[in-house]
Amino acid sequence: MLPRVDTIDELQAMVSDETLLRPAALDVCNRLGLVGLAVRRFDDGSLPVYAIGGDMVLKFYPRFETNEAIREARVLDHLWGQLPLPTPRLHATDEYANGWRFVLMSRLPGYSLSEVWQRLTAADQDRIVAESAETLAALHAMEWKPLTDVVGPSDWGAFLRRQRAGIARQHRAPEVPEPWLSQIPDFLDSVPLPASPELALLHTEFMLEHLTIDMRGGRRLTGLFDFEPAMIGDPAYDFVSAGLFVTRGDPRQFRRFYEAYGRAPYDPDQLLAYTLLHVYSDLPWYLRELPTPAEPRLDALAETWFGTEG
């Protein structure tokens, strides 16, 4: 039986302990009648996740992520068969023990796109950028009102105000370097963000790591997963991760993404503002991994990461 876990530190202390976790995975499989199937732990991820047999995935969530577990299950059930790309099919979800919950879902075929991106031809990369954009557009066009009891925020403007109020704490924790850190308050004050935009169901972490691809034949995308952090909000919020983690500061590719999505580009300053306000913002990591402008100014950084000219 899994021990009660109430904090991130407690989770990190036991998340790699297979003497605790594997028996729990086997126990859940037995309860669900999945006896005799291979059970293999995935190496990555902040939560315990197991491959069950060849076509299922079992994911555990501690007590303090109960809402995330319920949210992912509901969103998966809502999206099944509705997008251009497959999403995991929900098989089962329930409480387990000591506040833990689990979600059993289908496994998407293929590889994580992040693992093979550099092996793809330029033509393949262009096509995949377009396919991913079409899927994001379809997600944003989905009906989201049946999910409002488990997916938030209930007030987008209030969410932005909360994020803005905590901005100093959020960016001091990961030690954002100067001169970037001191520019953030004035930059955010200069960028108007819509308090009441046209809302959409958001993935919030739309990135190569959450797309899968079949490397045989036509090298086609096979799915989109990880809806645990889904939100309802401004569609522009999803273009943050698309620009950072799919097109990675390439203006030609980002322009292609917009064209396939079917809309004019957002103001790069708006997307950088959403980057800074994002729940999972990690500016130091982005500065290490992505191109930066010659002059360390946030408006120049916005154009570098989210521009479409060039």
Protein Blocks (a to p, Z undefined) as FASTA:
>chain_A
ZZddfbfklmmmmmmmmklmmmmmmmmmmmnopghiacdddfbdjbdcddehjlbccddd
dfklmmmmmmmmmmmmmmgopafbdcdddfbdcdfeehiacddddddedjdfklmmmmpc
fklmmmmmmmmmmmmmmmmmpcfklmmmmpccfblklmmmmmmmmmmmmmmmnopacfkl
mmmmmmmmmpccdfbbcddddeklacfklcccdfehjlpafbdehjllgccddfklmmmm
mmmmmnnopaklmmmmmmmnopacddfklmmmmmmmpmklcfklmmmmpccdfbdcfklm
mmmmmgcbZZ
